[in-house]
Amino acid sequence: MIEHVGTIVHGAEWTAKDLFVFPNEFIYWSIQIVMYPFMTGLVAGAFVLSSLYHVFGMKDLKDMAKFALVFSFALLIAAPMPLMFHLQQPLRGIQVFFTPHFTSAISAFGIVFFTYAIIVAAEIWFVYRIYFVKEALALKGKDGIVNQFMWLVYTLLTLGALDTSEESAHKDEKAVKLLAAIGIPVACFLHGYAGFIFGSVKANALWMTPLMPVIFIMSAIVSGIALCMLTYIIIMEIKKLVVVTSKRPGEVLTAENLKGVEMDVIKKTSKYLIGFMIAAITLELLDLIFRGYTAVKTWDILREVIYGKDFINIFVIQYFLGNLVPFVMLLLPRPSISRMVVALCLVLLGVFMMRWNVVIGGQSFSLTFAGFMHYHMPIIPHSMETFKEGLLGALTIIISPYAFFWVINKFIPSIKTAQN
């Protein structure tokens, strides 16, 4: 173990070195920096899926659009958490939001994040404003602490706009369309700037490419759509289980109809997922081919990393299991829920591995160009550092948006069934 001024050097606990590596070189950016672009990508992808209906009028996405919008907001709340986990002094993170610096790519996150959060929150409000008004009027005067609390919440959510006429509803729709149109480039920039940060690092041969932001954006849309579909399936399956075990099934949507609604929405959404997958895979392969064709002076070490050290991660897990296999599964006729779940999980694995191979793979070779470093993610934590930068820290990030979504969905039902 390497010591520095009485403390362990950040990264020393999970870095293994091979051949000729400088003493001060470690895998500094670990699992949380992999999770960060992965989470922001999910945010952007979910919002773009919602906007395909609100802006471009894709009627077949109507049922998925509201859910994707609300789920995007839950993901947005969790998006900065990986950075907070990774910072040695997390309280410094707030400086990004309160000290904007317009020439800094990192500071741009604070500006874009706040702008995007306002856009999404405003769009959700316009989509559900009439629902808030109806719920507030329905709960007014009812007895019970819960009813009174819910009435207070919905009354506050109306913001005093109580008009439910057709004219006001039409104005809400126009506002939603405008906000969604503005939100698409903002959402893409929210995630694309992560690719910009990597692509602009001149000292790293693997990261330095102008295609990096575009690749990140396309794969982000793929991951966001896949996670929305997967989460939708999970929620609908839980609802179906409740219907099956209920003693009064006549009061809710029947299990058979619920299954039909679920499969219909998934089949329609999968068409768009396939289209964005083609674009993302094409860009990634184009970048790989371009690197090999140009063969700059750093290509020797890159070839050793891509085709040697990280061959399994890149070509077996990312491209084969994460791209080719789910692509074929989505194209096969007569899709089933079980097949869709497997395909969507593999799509998410492929996008995650793309982030992993960029972040971890980009740090795997030494600046000597004659040595390598290997990342061993902490599984069982023995300190706060190994918790934050290990498996449990990553799982915390994955679970958190679902906890946020569960709370939000108590007040804003985002999946339409016969019950709501």
Secondary structure, 3 states (H helix, E strand, C coil): CCEECCEECCCHHHEEEEEECCCCCCCCCCHHHHHHHHHHHHHHHHHHHHHHHHCCCCHHHHHHHHHHHHHHHHHHHHCCHHHHHHCCCHHHHHHHHHCCCCCCHHHHHHHHHHHHHHHHHHHHHHHHHHHHHHHHHHHCCCCCHHHHHHHHHHHHHHCCCCCCCHHHHHHHHHHHHHHHHHHHHHHHHHHHHHHHHHHCCCCCCCCCCCCHHHHHHHHHHHHHHHHHHHHHHHHHHHHHHHHHHCCCHHHCCCHHHHHHHHHHHHHHHHHHHHHHHHHHHHHHHHHHHHHHHHCCCCHHHHHHHHHHHCHHHHHHHHHHHHHHHHHHHHHCCCCCHHHHHHHHHHHHHHHHHHHHHHHCHHHCECCCCEEEEEECCCCCCCCHHHHHCCHHHHHHHHHHHHHHHHHHHHHCCCCCCCCC
